[in-house]
Amino acid sequence: MVNFTNYDRKSAAGYAMKWALSRNTAYKDYEEWGGDCTNFISQCVHAGGIPFDNNGNNILKQWYWYSDMNRTPTWTAAEPFYKYIIGNNSSDTNNFGIYAEEVDYYDLEIGDIVQLVYEDNLAYHTMIVSDIILDGDFLVDYLICQHTYDLLNYPLSLKVGEKRYIKIFGYYD
């Protein structure tokens, strides 16, 4: 029987705010190897209760980090992360692991993911929503945290570039 567990958005955002301006030494810092953004976001998502996924039939259909030498590109690189997180649950995945969907801007919640993309829609940067600014019921802005140009609770509206938005629902086990 397949069980679904909800994503702990507050824990993911809490981790993001704790480590946005520093590094958790339990993980390698990839700043000097092209950037640490997706590695940091994967840590946040994992802190939100999403377990490692070792079950895909190839490394691009898995998501884990045990060490620098034992990790997947889906953990540390923006576009492989996107392909994994969006493609993980479909008719051929047997509903195992993370469940997420690409959504519209107004559908984001704390703990969801924003990526900057090139014109050809390939991701080059990954961020997490850490807070939401409201004026009554009116959405004013989202605040994000990121590594690679470390930012803590930075207004998403000030980030230049095309964006895509990813809502994480939880995971199947």
OpenMM code with the backbone's topology and positions (N, CA, C; nanometers):
from openmm import Vec3, app, unit

residues = "MET VAL ASN PHE THR ASN TYR ASP ARG LYS SER ALA ALA GLY TYR ALA MET LYS TRP ALA LEU SER ARG ASN THR ALA TYR LYS ASP TYR GLU GLU TRP GLY GLY ASP CYS THR ASN PHE ILE SER GLN CYS VAL HIS ALA GLY GLY ILE PRO PHE ASP ASN ASN GLY ASN ASN ILE LEU LYS GLN TRP TYR TRP TYR SER ASP MET ASN ARG THR PRO THR TRP THR ALA ALA GLU PRO PHE TYR LYS TYR ILE ILE GLY ASN ASN SER SER ASP THR ASN ASN PHE GLY ILE TYR ALA GLU GLU VAL ASP TYR TYR ASP LEU GLU ILE GLY ASP ILE VAL GLN LEU VAL TYR GLU ASP ASN LEU ALA TYR HIS THR MET ILE VAL SER ASP ILE ILE LEU ASP GLY ASP PHE LEU VAL ASP TYR LEU ILE CYS GLN HIS THR TYR ASP LEU LEU ASN TYR PRO LEU SER LEU LYS VAL GLY GLU LYS ARG TYR ILE LYS ILE PHE GLY TYR TYR ASP".split()
positions = [
    Vec3(0.0837, -0.1189, 0.0000),
    Vec3(0.0000, 0.0000, 0.0000),
    Vec3(0.0881, 0.1253, 0.0000),
    Vec3(0.0546, 0.2204, -0.0838),
    Vec3(0.1298, 0.3443, -0.0958),
    Vec3(0.0786, 0.4446, 0.0070),
    Vec3(0.1702, 0.5021, 0.0834),
    Vec3(0.1352, 0.6047, 0.1813),
    Vec3(0.1867, 0.7394, 0.1332),
    Vec3(0.1086, 0.8440, 0.1577),
    Vec3(0.1499, 0.9790, 0.1221),
    Vec3(0.1752, 1.0572, 0.2501),
    Vec3(0.2885, 1.1294, 0.2551),
    Vec3(0.3241, 1.2140, 0.3686),
    Vec3(0.3398, 1.3567, 0.3182),
    Vec3(0.2769, 1.4504, 0.3859),
    Vec3(0.2845, 1.5912, 0.3470),
    Vec3(0.4232, 1.6481, 0.3727),
    Vec3(0.4596, 1.7417, 0.2914),
    Vec3(0.5838, 1.8185, 0.3022),
    Vec3(0.5710, 1.9133, 0.4212),
    Vec3(0.6748, 1.9202, 0.5033),
    Vec3(0.6770, 2.0099, 0.6187),
    Vec3(0.7378, 2.1436, 0.5745),
    Vec3(0.6533, 2.2306, 0.5245),
    Vec3(0.6958, 2.3589, 0.4678),
    Vec3(0.7695, 2.4464, 0.5693),
    Vec3(0.7191, 2.4485, 0.6910),
    Vec3(0.7803, 2.5335, 0.7932),
    Vec3(0.9209, 2.4865, 0.8275),
    Vec3(0.9422, 2.3562, 0.8330),
    Vec3(1.0765, 2.3045, 0.8614),
    Vec3(1.1720, 2.3350, 0.7466),
    Vec3(1.1240, 2.3227, 0.6231),
    Vec3(1.2080, 2.3540, 0.5066),
    Vec3(1.2474, 2.5017, 0.5087),
    Vec3(1.1509, 2.5900, 0.5316),
    Vec3(1.1787, 2.7337, 0.5350),
    Vec3(1.2655, 2.7697, 0.6558),
    Vec3(1.2430, 2.7037, 0.7683),
    Vec3(1.3256, 2.7278, 0.8872),
    Vec3(1.4709, 2.6925, 0.8618),
    Vec3(1.4934, 2.5798, 0.7958),
    Vec3(1.6289, 2.5401, 0.7597),
    Vec3(1.6900, 2.6441, 0.6662),
    Vec3(1.6118, 2.6889, 0.5685),
    Vec3(1.6598, 2.7886, 0.4726),
    Vec3(1.7043, 2.9157, 0.5438),
    Vec3(1.6236, 2.9618, 0.6372),
    Vec3(1.6575, 3.0855, 0.7077),
    Vec3(1.7779, 3.0671, 0.8005),
    Vec3(1.7912, 2.9480, 0.8574),
    Vec3(1.9049, 2.9214, 0.9455),
    Vec3(2.0368, 2.9201, 0.8684),
    Vec3(2.0373, 2.8626, 0.7473),
    Vec3(2.1614, 2.8385, 0.6751),
    Vec3(2.1806, 2.9274, 0.5518),
    Vec3(2.0911, 3.0215, 0.5257),
    Vec3(2.1010, 3.1038, 0.4041),
    Vec3(2.2316, 3.1807, 0.3947),
    Vec3(2.2828, 3.2284, 0.5061),
    Vec3(2.4028, 3.3123, 0.5031),
    Vec3(2.5285, 3.2398, 0.5508),
    Vec3(2.5171, 3.1084, 0.5677),
    Vec3(2.6322, 3.0277, 0.6090),
    Vec3(2.6170, 2.8889, 0.5473),
    Vec3(2.6990, 2.7958, 0.5908),
    Vec3(2.6954, 2.6605, 0.5353),
    Vec3(2.6840, 2.5580, 0.6467),
    Vec3(2.6029, 2.4561, 0.6235),
    Vec3(2.5937, 2.3414, 0.7121),
    Vec3(2.7115, 2.2506, 0.6770),
    Vec3(2.8037, 2.2326, 0.7698),
    Vec3(2.9250, 2.1562, 0.7412),
    Vec3(2.8995, 2.0066, 0.7227),
    Vec3(2.7769, 1.9618, 0.7452),
    Vec3(2.7433, 1.8222, 0.7167),
    Vec3(2.7402, 1.7962, 0.5664),
    Vec3(2.7340, 1.9036, 0.4861),
    Vec3(2.7299, 1.8933, 0.3399),
    Vec3(2.8490, 1.9665, 0.2804),
    Vec3(2.8878, 1.9268, 0.1608),
    Vec3(2.9925, 1.9985, 0.0879),
    Vec3(2.9360, 2.1294, 0.0336),
    Vec3(3.0191, 2.2292, 0.0265),
    Vec3(2.9844, 2.3580, -0.0323),
    Vec3(3.0341, 2.3574, -0.1774),
    Vec3(2.9436, 2.3729, -0.2735),
    Vec3(2.9785, 2.3661, -0.4159),
    Vec3(2.9959, 2.5038, -0.4787),
    Vec3(3.0137, 2.6049, -0.3976),
    Vec3(3.0280, 2.7420, -0.4478),
    Vec3(3.1380, 2.7537, -0.5530),
    Vec3(3.2504, 2.6871, -0.5317),
    Vec3(3.3633, 2.6971, -0.6246),
    Vec3(3.3480, 2.6065, -0.7464),
    Vec3(3.2438, 2.5264, -0.7529),
    Vec3(3.2204, 2.4348, -0.8642),
    Vec3(3.0910, 2.4697, -0.9374),
    Vec3(3.0669, 2.5965, -0.9559),
    Vec3(2.9502, 2.6381, -1.0326),
    Vec3(2.8360, 2.6916, -0.9486),
    Vec3(2.8445, 2.6815, -0.8174),
    Vec3(2.7414, 2.7361, -0.7299),
    Vec3(2.6843, 2.6331, -0.6357),
    Vec3(2.6300, 2.6817, -0.5267),
    Vec3(2.5772, 2.5956, -0.4206),
    Vec3(2.4246, 2.6037, -0.4104),
    Vec3(2.3592, 2.6716, -0.5038),
    Vec3(2.2161, 2.6999, -0.4882),
    Vec3(2.1308, 2.5736, -0.4789),
    Vec3(2.1451, 2.4816, -0.5730),
    Vec3(2.0571, 2.3649, -0.5731),
    Vec3(2.0925, 2.2684, -0.4612),
    Vec3(2.2210, 2.2577, -0.4278),
    Vec3(2.2613, 2.1788, -0.3120),
    Vec3(2.1908, 2.2308, -0.1867),
    Vec3(2.1908, 2.3625, -0.1683),
    Vec3(2.1243, 2.4239, -0.0535),
    Vec3(1.9735, 2.3978, -0.0565),
    Vec3(1.9110, 2.4126, -0.1706),
    Vec3(1.7664, 2.3908, -0.1807),
    Vec3(1.7328, 2.2440, -0.1547),
    Vec3(1.8153, 2.1532, -0.2040),
    Vec3(1.7926, 2.0110, -0.1741),
    Vec3(1.8008, 1.9858, -0.0240),
    Vec3(1.8953, 2.0505, 0.0436),
    Vec3(1.9039, 2.0373, 0.1892),
    Vec3(1.7753, 2.0870, 0.2550),
    Vec3(1.7241, 2.1997, 0.2071),
    Vec3(1.5998, 2.2560, 0.2620),
    Vec3(1.4833, 2.1599, 0.2439),
    Vec3(1.4701, 2.1068, 0.1221),
    Vec3(1.3614, 2.0130, 0.0915),
    Vec3(1.3742, 1.8883, 0.1787),
    Vec3(1.4959, 1.8391, 0.1939),
    Vec3(1.5199, 1.7232, 0.2798),
    Vec3(1.4833, 1.7558, 0.4250),
    Vec3(1.5174, 1.8763, 0.4714),
    Vec3(1.4801, 1.9187, 0.6070),
    Vec3(1.3290, 1.9297, 0.6224),
    Vec3(1.2585, 1.9473, 0.5122),
    Vec3(1.1124, 1.9500, 0.5116),
    Vec3(1.0505, 1.8112, 0.5123),
    Vec3(1.1326, 1.7098, 0.5358),
    Vec3(1.0829, 1.5736, 0.5524),
    Vec3(1.0852, 1.4874, 0.4282),
    Vec3(1.1360, 1.5374, 0.3173),
    Vec3(1.1413, 1.4557, 0.1962),
    Vec3(1.2649, 1.3659, 0.2054),
    Vec3(1.2440, 1.2328, 0.2063),
    Vec3(1.3578, 1.1414, 0.2220),
    Vec3(1.4369, 1.1263, 0.0915),
    Vec3(1.5598, 1.0779, 0.1050),
    Vec3(1.6399, 1.0443, -0.0125),
    Vec3(1.5634, 0.9431, -0.0970),
    Vec3(1.5856, 0.9479, -0.2268),
    Vec3(1.5213, 0.8554, -0.3206),
    Vec3(1.6313, 0.7812, -0.3954),
    Vec3(1.6494, 0.6548, -0.3630),
    Vec3(1.7488, 0.5685, -0.4275),
    Vec3(1.6849, 0.4721, -0.5269),
    Vec3(1.5562, 0.4908, -0.5579),
    Vec3(1.4804, 0.3881, -0.6283),
    Vec3(1.4669, 0.4029, -0.7784),
    Vec3(1.5016, 0.5163, -0.8356),
    Vec3(1.4889, 0.5312, -0.9806),
    Vec3(1.5809, 0.4360, -1.0549),
    Vec3(1.5508, 0.4118, -1.1828),
    Vec3(1.6295, 0.3157, -1.2591),
    Vec3(1.7593, 0.3741, -1.3144),
    Vec3(1.7856, 0.5035, -1.2906),
    Vec3(1.9157, 0.5625, -1.3222),
    Vec3(1.9384, 0.6817, -1.2308),
    Vec3(2.0601, 0.7317, -1.2318),
    Vec3(2.0998, 0.8355, -1.1358),
    Vec3(2.0199, 0.9653, -1.1510),
    Vec3(1.9652, 0.9918, -1.2689),
    Vec3(1.8853, 1.1118, -1.2892),
    Vec3(1.7408, 1.0947, -1.2426),
    Vec3(1.7054, 0.9738, -1.2006),
    Vec3(1.5723, 0.9477, -1.1454),
    Vec3(1.5808, 0.9156, -0.9971),
    Vec3(1.6949, 0.9532, -0.9373),
    Vec3(1.7178, 0.9384, -0.7944),
    Vec3(1.7561, 1.0747, -0.7388),
    Vec3(1.7502, 1.0870, -0.6058),
    Vec3(1.7812, 1.2149, -0.5414),
    Vec3(1.8376, 1.1863, -0.4024),
    Vec3(1.9674, 1.2068, -0.3861),
    Vec3(2.0290, 1.1842, -0.2554),
    Vec3(2.1659, 1.2510, -0.2480),
    Vec3(2.2130, 1.2676, -0.1232),
    Vec3(2.3480, 1.3168, -0.0942),
    Vec3(2.3944, 1.2476, 0.0336),
    Vec3(2.4900, 1.1554, 0.0175),
    Vec3(2.5524, 1.0902, 0.1327),
    Vec3(2.6919, 1.1472, 0.1569),
    Vec3(2.7565, 1.1894, 0.0489),
    Vec3(2.8889, 1.2523, 0.0546),
    Vec3(2.9146, 1.3140, -0.0828),
    Vec3(3.0226, 1.3888, -0.0931),
    Vec3(3.0565, 1.4484, -0.2225),
    Vec3(3.0740, 1.3416, -0.3300),
    Vec3(3.1240, 1.2272, -0.2935),
    Vec3(3.1477, 1.1194, -0.3895),
    Vec3(3.0285, 1.0243, -0.4030),
    Vec3(2.9255, 1.0457, -0.3249),
    Vec3(2.8076, 0.9581, -0.3289),
    Vec3(2.6820, 1.0456, -0.3259),
    Vec3(2.6536, 1.1072, -0.4401),
    Vec3(2.5408, 1.1985, -0.4543),
    Vec3(2.4904, 1.1906, -0.5977),
    Vec3(2.3736, 1.2474, -0.6194),
    Vec3(2.3181, 1.2522, -0.7546),
    Vec3(2.3267, 1.3941, -0.8100),
    Vec3(2.3333, 1.4079, -0.9429),
    Vec3(2.3280, 1.5415, -1.0024),
    Vec3(2.1949, 1.6107, -0.9744),
    Vec3(2.0921, 1.5336, -0.9484),
    Vec3(1.9610, 1.5915, -0.9170),
    Vec3(1.9627, 1.6632, -0.7830),
    Vec3(2.0579, 1.6329, -0.6982),
    Vec3(2.0730, 1.7005, -0.5691),
    Vec3(2.1429, 1.8353, -0.5841),
    Vec3(2.2372, 1.8457, -0.6778),
    Vec3(2.3257, 1.9621, -0.6822),
    Vec3(2.3147, 2.0498, -0.8066),
    Vec3(2.2418, 2.0094, -0.9094),
    Vec3(2.2353, 2.0875, -1.0337),
    Vec3(2.0904, 2.1276, -1.0641),
    Vec3(2.0714, 2.2526, -1.1043),
    Vec3(1.9372, 2.3105, -1.1177),
    Vec3(1.8467, 2.2362, -1.2157),
    Vec3(1.8906, 2.2136, -1.3377),
    Vec3(1.8024, 2.1492, -1.4364),
    Vec3(1.7767, 2.0019, -1.4052),
    Vec3(1.8782, 1.9218, -1.3676),
    Vec3(1.8477, 1.7844, -1.3254),
    Vec3(1.7544, 1.7792, -1.2038),
    Vec3(1.7697, 1.8728, -1.1095),
    Vec3(1.6783, 1.8811, -0.9946),
    Vec3(1.5352, 1.9013, -1.0444),
    Vec3(1.5165, 1.9953, -1.1357),
    Vec3(1.3836, 2.0220, -1.1911),
    Vec3(1.3259, 1.8978, -1.2586),
    Vec3(1.4037, 1.8354, -1.3453),
    Vec3(1.3538, 1.7170, -1.4171),
    Vec3(1.3176, 1.6049, -1.3209),
    Vec3(1.3982, 1.5880, -1.2170),
    Vec3(1.3670, 1.4855, -1.1173),
    Vec3(1.2395, 1.5204, -1.0406),
    Vec3(1.2358, 1.6408, -0.9847),
    Vec3(1.1279, 1.6768, -0.8932),
    Vec3(0.9923, 1.6827, -0.9649),
    Vec3(0.9910, 1.7261, -1.0910),
    Vec3(0.8662, 1.7328, -1.1669),
    Vec3(0.8322, 1.5976, -1.2296),
    Vec3(0.9322, 1.5243, -1.2736),
    Vec3(0.9065, 1.3978, -1.3427),
    Vec3(0.8993, 1.2771, -1.2534),
    Vec3(0.9181, 1.2954, -1.1230),
    Vec3(0.9265, 1.1791, -1.0351),
    Vec3(0.7963, 1.1019, -1.0232),
    Vec3(0.6853, 1.1684, -1.0123),
    Vec3(0.5584, 1.0960, -0.9985),
    Vec3(0.4735, 1.1139, -1.1230),
    Vec3(0.4701, 1.0086, -1.2013),
    Vec3(0.3894, 1.0037, -1.3228),
    Vec3(0.3396, 0.8609, -1.3384),
    Vec3(0.2765, 0.8322, -1.4474),
    Vec3(0.2152, 0.7003, -1.4648),
    Vec3(0.3165, 0.5862, -1.4622),
    Vec3(0.4459, 0.6151, -1.4858),
    Vec3(0.5439, 0.5069, -1.4879),
    Vec3(0.6368, 0.5050, -1.3661),
    Vec3(0.6048, 0.5766, -1.2598),
    Vec3(0.6940, 0.5813, -1.1431),
    Vec3(0.6416, 0.5051, -1.0225),
    Vec3(0.5259, 0.4475, -1.0320),
    Vec3(0.4665, 0.3721, -0.9205),
    Vec3(0.4475, 0.4562, -0.7958),
    Vec3(0.4326, 0.5884, -0.8119),
    Vec3(0.4080, 0.6779, -0.6992),
    Vec3(0.5006, 0.6504, -0.5813),
    Vec3(0.6292, 0.6719, -0.6042),
    Vec3(0.7260, 0.6603, -0.4966),
    Vec3(0.8104, 0.7866, -0.4945),
    Vec3(0.8398, 0.8367, -0.3761),
    Vec3(0.9261, 0.9529, -0.3632),
    Vec3(0.8500, 1.0831, -0.3722),
    Vec3(0.9235, 1.1897, -0.3993),
    Vec3(0.8687, 1.3251, -0.3956),
    Vec3(0.7580, 1.3453, -0.4981),
    Vec3(0.6605, 1.4248, -0.4572),
    Vec3(0.5530, 1.4624, -0.5484),
    Vec3(0.5470, 1.6144, -0.5529),
    Vec3(0.5688, 1.6720, -0.6720),
    Vec3(0.5689, 1.8167, -0.6919),
    Vec3(0.5126, 1.8464, -0.8307),
    Vec3(0.4674, 1.9697, -0.8488),
    Vec3(0.4152, 2.0134, -0.9780),
    Vec3(0.4617, 2.1548, -1.0065),
    Vec3(0.4763, 2.1869, -1.1348),
    Vec3(0.5002, 2.3245, -1.1746),
    Vec3(0.3671, 2.3983, -1.1622),
    Vec3(0.3693, 2.5172, -1.1015),
    Vec3(0.2463, 2.5921, -1.0744),
    Vec3(0.2618, 2.7374, -1.1193),
    Vec3(0.1551, 2.8134, -1.1045),
    Vec3(0.1569, 2.9564, -1.1332),
    Vec3(0.2127, 3.0340, -1.0134),
    Vec3(0.2550, 3.1538, -1.0393),
    Vec3(0.3132, 3.2428, -0.9384),
    Vec3(0.2255, 3.2538, -0.8134),
    Vec3(0.0973, 3.2722, -0.8304),
    Vec3(0.0076, 3.2956, -0.7169),
    Vec3(-0.0233, 3.1692, -0.6361),
    Vec3(0.0261, 3.0538, -0.6810),
    Vec3(0.0014, 2.9279, -0.6108),
    Vec3(0.1122, 2.8901, -0.5134),
    Vec3(0.2170, 2.9708, -0.5067),
    Vec3(0.3302, 2.9377, -0.4191),
    Vec3(0.2945, 2.9501, -0.2715),
    Vec3(0.3594, 2.8661, -0.1921),
    Vec3(0.3494, 2.8700, -0.0468),
    Vec3(0.4916, 2.8688, 0.0101),
    Vec3(0.5023, 2.8951, 0.1387),
    Vec3(0.6309, 2.8817, 0.2074),
    Vec3(0.6843, 2.7411, 0.1815),
    Vec3(0.8133, 2.7317, 0.1519),
    Vec3(0.8769, 2.6027, 0.1258),
    Vec3(0.8773, 2.5614, -0.0194),
    Vec3(0.8048, 2.6328, -0.1054),
    Vec3(0.8048, 2.5997, -0.2473),
    Vec3(0.9302, 2.6543, -0.3143),
    Vec3(0.9521, 2.6134, -0.4369),
    Vec3(1.0771, 2.6385, -0.5080),
    Vec3(1.0536, 2.7332, -0.6254),
    Vec3(1.1495, 2.8220, -0.6458),
    Vec3(1.1504, 2.9106, -0.7620),
    Vec3(1.2833, 2.8895, -0.8334),
    Vec3(1.2762, 2.8767, -0.9652),
    Vec3(1.3990, 2.8646, -1.0437),
    Vec3(1.4064, 2.9762, -1.1465),
    Vec3(1.5274, 3.0235, -1.1695),
    Vec3(1.5534, 3.1138, -1.2806),
    Vec3(1.5895, 3.0272, -1.4001),
    Vec3(1.5352, 3.0632, -1.5167),
    Vec3(1.5557, 2.9826, -1.6365),
    Vec3(1.6038, 3.0699, -1.7517),
    Vec3(1.6818, 3.0087, -1.8405),
    Vec3(1.7236, 3.0743, -1.9632),
    Vec3(1.6057, 3.0800, -2.0602),
    Vec3(1.6234, 3.1476, -2.1732),
    Vec3(1.5170, 3.1577, -2.2739),
    Vec3(1.4710, 3.0218, -2.3235),
    Vec3(1.5599, 2.9228, -2.3240),
    Vec3(1.5221, 2.7883, -2.3688),
    Vec3(1.4594, 2.7052, -2.2561),
    Vec3(1.4246, 2.7720, -2.1457),
    Vec3(1.3556, 2.7120, -2.0310),
    Vec3(1.4415, 2.6124, -1.9528),
    Vec3(1.5733, 2.6246, -1.9604),
    Vec3(1.6616, 2.5411, -1.8792),
    Vec3(1.7003, 2.6189, -1.7539),
    Vec3(1.6883, 2.5531, -1.6397),
    Vec3(1.7150, 2.6192, -1.5117),
    Vec3(1.8637, 2.6411, -1.4901),
    Vec3(1.8967, 2.7570, -1.4318),
    Vec3(2.0347, 2.7844, -1.3940),
    Vec3(2.0473, 2.8301, -1.2486),
    Vec3(1.9358, 2.8451, -1.1781),
    Vec3(1.9428, 2.8890, -1.0383),
    Vec3(1.8169, 2.8434, -0.9649),
    Vec3(1.8330, 2.8069, -0.8368),
    Vec3(1.7227, 2.7545, -0.7567),
    Vec3(1.7153, 2.8288, -0.6232),
    Vec3(1.5920, 2.8645, -0.5822),
    Vec3(1.5664, 2.9394, -0.4588),
    Vec3(1.4467, 2.8757, -0.3868),
    Vec3(1.4280, 2.9110, -0.2599),
    Vec3(1.3142, 2.8606, -0.1828),
    Vec3(1.2363, 2.9785, -0.1248),
    Vec3(1.1050, 2.9653, -0.1230),
    Vec3(1.0189, 3.0673, -0.0625),
    Vec3(1.0268, 3.0515, 0.0895),
    Vec3(1.0723, 3.1584, 0.1561),
    Vec3(1.0881, 3.1537, 0.3015),
    Vec3(0.9778, 3.2289, 0.3752),
    Vec3(0.9086, 3.3187, 0.3061),
    Vec3(0.7993, 3.3924, 0.3688),
    Vec3(0.7137, 3.4563, 0.2596),
    Vec3(0.5976, 3.5009, 0.2990),
    Vec3(0.5034, 3.5648, 0.2069),
    Vec3(0.4606, 3.6970, 0.2680),
    Vec3(0.4678, 3.8028, 0.1895),
    Vec3(0.4245, 3.9348, 0.2353),
    Vec3(0.2840, 3.9600, 0.1816),
    Vec3(0.1913, 3.9828, 0.2730),
    Vec3(0.0523, 4.0088, 0.2375),
    Vec3(0.0109, 4.1458, 0.2881),
    Vec3(-0.0796, 4.2072, 0.2159),
    Vec3(-0.1489, 4.3277, 0.2620),
    Vec3(-0.2954, 4.2868, 0.2686),
    Vec3(-0.3403, 4.2449, 0.3868),
    Vec3(-0.4724, 4.1826, 0.3978),
    Vec3(-0.4689, 4.0500, 0.3242),
    Vec3(-0.5566, 4.0337, 0.2262),
    Vec3(-0.5574, 3.9128, 0.1439),
    Vec3(-0.4780, 3.9302, 0.0151),
    Vec3(-0.4191, 4.0454, -0.0063),
    Vec3(-0.3480, 4.0768, -0.1302),
    Vec3(-0.2007, 4.0372, -0.1188),
    Vec3(-0.1549, 3.9582, -0.2135),
    Vec3(-0.0150, 3.9180, -0.2179),
    Vec3(0.0710, 4.0357, -0.2621),
    Vec3(0.1654, 4.0735, -0.1781),
    Vec3(0.2581, 4.1822, -0.2108),
    Vec3(0.3845, 4.1253, -0.2736),
    Vec3(0.4429, 4.0218, -0.2110),
    Vec3(0.5673, 3.9638, -0.2621),
    Vec3(0.5958, 3.8348, -0.1861),
    Vec3(0.6865, 3.7582, -0.2422),
    Vec3(0.7434, 3.6425, -0.1729),
    Vec3(0.8847, 3.6794, -0.1305),
    Vec3(0.9281, 3.6232, -0.0195),
    Vec3(1.0674, 3.6356, 0.0216),
    Vec3(1.1347, 3.5018, -0.0063),
    Vec3(1.2598, 3.5085, -0.0518),
    Vec3(1.3318, 3.3853, -0.0847),
    Vec3(1.4641, 3.3810, -0.0105),
    Vec3(1.5155, 3.2596, 0.0027),
    Vec3(1.6501, 3.2354, 0.0511),
    Vec3(1.7238, 3.1595, -0.0582),
    Vec3(1.8548, 3.1813, -0.0654),
    Vec3(1.9350, 3.1131, -0.1664),
    Vec3(2.0807, 3.1110, -0.1247),
    Vec3(2.1556, 3.0202, -0.1870),
    Vec3(2.3014, 3.0223, -0.1846),
    Vec3(2.3469, 3.0622, -0.3243),
    Vec3(2.4776, 3.0885, -0.3374),
    Vec3(2.5374, 3.1460, -0.4579),
    Vec3(2.4826, 3.2877, -0.4640),
    Vec3(2.5578, 3.3807, -0.4158),
    Vec3(2.5087, 3.5138, -0.3798),
    Vec3(2.4067, 3.4942, -0.2678),
    Vec3(2.4539, 3.4530, -0.1539),
    Vec3(2.3690, 3.4182, -0.0403),
    Vec3(2.2705, 3.5298, -0.0080),
    Vec3(2.1443, 3.4904, 0.0060),
    Vec3(2.0385, 3.5852, 0.0399),
    Vec3(1.9455, 3.5245, 0.1428),
    Vec3(1.9037, 3.6073, 0.2384),
    Vec3(1.8094, 3.5686, 0.3427),
    Vec3(1.6878, 3.6592, 0.3329),
    Vec3(1.5719, 3.5982, 0.3104),
    Vec3(1.4442, 3.6727, 0.3035),
    Vec3(1.4523, 3.7921, 0.2078),
    Vec3(1.4943, 3.7631, 0.0866),
    Vec3(1.5112, 3.8644, -0.0173),
    Vec3(1.3841, 3.8688, -0.1027),
    Vec3(1.3357, 3.9874, -0.1390),
    Vec3(1.2127, 3.9960, -0.2200),
    Vec3(1.2300, 3.9302, -0.3569),
    Vec3(1.1432, 3.8363, -0.3870),
    Vec3(1.1469, 3.7694, -0.5172),
    Vec3(1.1277, 3.8691, -0.6305),
    Vec3(1.0500, 3.9733, -0.6078),
    Vec3(1.0245, 4.0727, -0.7120),
    Vec3(1.1522, 4.1430, -0.7583),
    Vec3(1.2577, 4.1387, -0.6785),
    Vec3(1.3832, 4.2027, -0.7161),
    Vec3(1.4764, 4.1091, -0.7933),
    Vec3(1.4389, 3.9825, -0.8060),
    Vec3(1.5197, 3.8866, -0.8820),
    Vec3(1.4886, 3.9043, -1.0303),
    Vec3(1.5910, 3.9317, -1.1077),
    Vec3(1.5756, 3.9551, -1.2504),
    Vec3(1.5831, 3.8224, -1.3253),
    Vec3(1.4979, 3.8056, -1.4246),
    Vec3(1.5026, 3.6871, -1.5105),
    Vec3(1.3709, 3.6136, -1.5155),
    Vec3(1.3616, 3.5248, -1.6143),
    Vec3(1.2443, 3.4385, -1.6278),
    Vec3(1.2437, 3.3385, -1.5134),
    Vec3(1.1242, 3.3092, -1.4630),
    Vec3(1.1120, 3.2216, -1.3472),
    Vec3(1.0132, 3.1084, -1.3741),
    Vec3(1.0345, 2.9995, -1.3049),
    Vec3(0.9333, 2.8939, -1.2988),
    Vec3(0.9147, 2.8570, -1.1526),
    Vec3(0.7956, 2.8069, -1.1219),
    Vec3(0.7532, 2.7888, -0.9840),
    Vec3(0.7146, 2.6421, -0.9614),
    Vec3(0.7635, 2.5874, -0.8518),
    Vec3(0.7431, 2.4454, -0.8219),
    Vec3(0.6822, 2.4315, -0.6834),
    Vec3(0.5666, 2.3677, -0.6777),
    Vec3(0.4994, 2.3397, -0.5507),
    Vec3(0.5315, 2.1964, -0.5100),
    Vec3(0.5794, 2.1817, -0.3890),
    Vec3(0.6065, 2.0491, -0.3333),
    Vec3(0.4891, 2.0108, -0.2442),
    Vec3(0.4333, 1.8943, -0.2698),
    Vec3(0.3193, 1.8465, -0.1908),
    Vec3(0.3622, 1.7513, -0.0803),
    Vec3(0.4574, 1.6647, -0.1090),
    Vec3(0.5014, 1.5659, -0.0121),
    Vec3(0.5697, 1.4510, -0.0828),
    Vec3(0.5569, 1.3322, -0.0269),
    Vec3(0.6197, 1.2157, -0.0893),
    Vec3(0.5386, 1.0894, -0.0619),
    Vec3(0.5579, 0.9946, -0.1520),
    Vec3(0.4981, 0.8618, -0.1399),
    Vec3(0.6052, 0.7641, -0.0930),
    Vec3(0.5654, 0.6734, -0.0032),
    Vec3(0.6580, 0.5666, 0.0375),
    Vec3(0.5891, 0.4327, 0.0354),
] * unit.nanometer
topology = app.Topology()
chain = topology.addChain("A")
for resn in residues:
    res = topology.addResidue(resn, chain)
    for name in ("N", "CA", "C"):
        topology.addAtom(name, app.Element.getBySymbol(name[0]), res)
